[in-house]
Each structure stands twice: as C-alpha cells, then as structure tokens.
Amino acid sequence: MPVTLIAFDLDGTLLDNDKHVPPENLAALQMAYDRGIFLVPATGRILKAMPEELLALGLFRYFIFANGAEVYDLKEQKALHRARIEPELAIRLCEYMDTLPVLYDCYRGERGYMTAWMYDEAPRFFESEPHILKLVKTLRLPVPDLKENIREVNVPLEKMQMYFRPEQMDERARQLLEVPKRFPALIASSSLSNNVEINSAAAGKGNALRELCRLLGIDSKESVAFGDGLNDADMLRVAGLGCAMENAVPPVKEAADVVVENNNNSGVGKEILRLLAEER
C-alpha cells in the first residue's frame, strides 16, 4: 500500500507523557515529509493549543482540529471544512450539564471559554494532570456565565467538554452514552482519563480525514492514522492502516489494524520508519 498521508493524534500518541515529541518521532516525520507525504496532526486541540516545538518544524500544512470540527489549511490560514454545534443546541447541552457534578467549557474560534467559578475550580479536577491544567488555565477565558456568553455571541462552537473528579468515573462512562442518546445531533468521545468531549455528529476525526483526503484527491486507503483515545477510533477505521498505541484504550485497539509501541517509546516514529522502509 502506498502511503500518501499520515494523520496522528498528539496527546498519548505523537507526544510523550511530558508533552514533547521524542527524537525518533521527529526524525521519522522529517523523513516522511522529505518523501512528499502529507503529515496531518489530528487532535482534540485548537490551533492555539498546538505545541510550539511542533509548529516550528514547518512540516505541516493541514490540520484536523477539535476532533474533526475543523479541517484547517495553515498556509492559507483558513478552514477547509467545519462541523460545529449550533448555539441553541449548545445552550440546551449546558442546561443539561448544569444538572451534573461536572465542570464544562467550549471551544469557539481561536480559544476556549469557561464559566468563571468553574475556571477557579479546575485545579481540583486535574490534581494528577498538571500539563492539562496548564492548558485549561492558559487557553480558557473565564466568563460570568458560559450559557449567556454563547447566547450573546451567537456563533457555532467547535467542541464542548465536561470534566469529572477521579471518584466520578462511573458517571463519566454513563455520560459517554447518555449525551448522544439525549442529543442525537451530537457525538461523545474522550481523549483524557477524566473528560467527555462533545461534537456535532457531523464532526469526528474519521469524517474529517475522509473529507481532507477528498479535498486533496487522495484515496483514504493510502492514509495511515495513529491514536490512543476514544476520539481516535473512527479515524483509525477510515484510514487504510489504523495504528493504535500500546497505551490506547481497548476500543481503539479493537478499531485498529495494528498495535504499535507506546507514546513514550516513539511508537509513531518506529512504525513510520517501518512503513517507509517497505516502500523502498
């Protein structure tokens, strides 16, 4: 199978647990780029949350952001495809989440937003995740009331997220099923141990990968995808070769064609080098 495009999740996949790109991954990405292969970060993050060390490489033009809510062309600085949550639906979702023992936020445009008291409570929900807490505190703008903010601005959202305390994991598992049941126009996934990520049902990394391949005139069978979280499973199914990390959750491994070494042992880089060697 020729490899034309490689898509990869960041946290728990390309990045190690310290949120850096291991040297072997960097070397493999550079080699793939030199072969003319499209390299596509496919993440739940938005552009402002991308690691600077990754952007500084200059290897990426196309991105899948916010779990497929946006396919973005960095060179042209524009979205090529969007699948967002309409404000009225987002407000109803907020009203539902207000009945739960959770914190929640949203991504809209180039940053995140969170009700101020929830923003202040965030450290209690990320006691064992200092890197995630830093992202939350850096990228979310606290507002008096998120529902009212969504209503006033009246612009569709890329993604909403809810966060759970460690002792609430049973409730988290329930909400992964309950949210799409209550709101059929939405899908629920996860990339962290304590969150539920909510997108338009038209989003998803798999749909975004399929759309990007169409725009680039590429057969999706010529793509390779790497991931570890629930929000990666559909992307692995769409790709010609779906690669789950050794540290992936079980549903992602079930969706994958192969399981590669974990994110701390440069599993992405090693598999890319293996694929490139096969093509010689």
Buried (B, 14 or more C-beta within 10 A) or exposed (E): EEBBBBBBBBBBBBBBEEBBBBEBBBBBBEBBBEEEBBBBBBBBBBBEBBBEEBBEBEBBEBBBBBBBBBBBBBEEEEBBBBBBBBBEBBBBBBEBBEEBEBBBBBBBBEBBBBBEEBBEEBEEBBEEBEEBBEBBBEBBEBBEEBBEBBBEBEEBBBBBBBBBBEEBEEBBEEBBEBBBEEBEEBBBBBBBBBBBBBBBBBBBBBBBBBBBBEEBEBEBEBBBBBBBBBBBBBBBBBBBBBBBBBBBBEBBBEBBBEBBBBBBBBBBBBBBBEBBEEEE
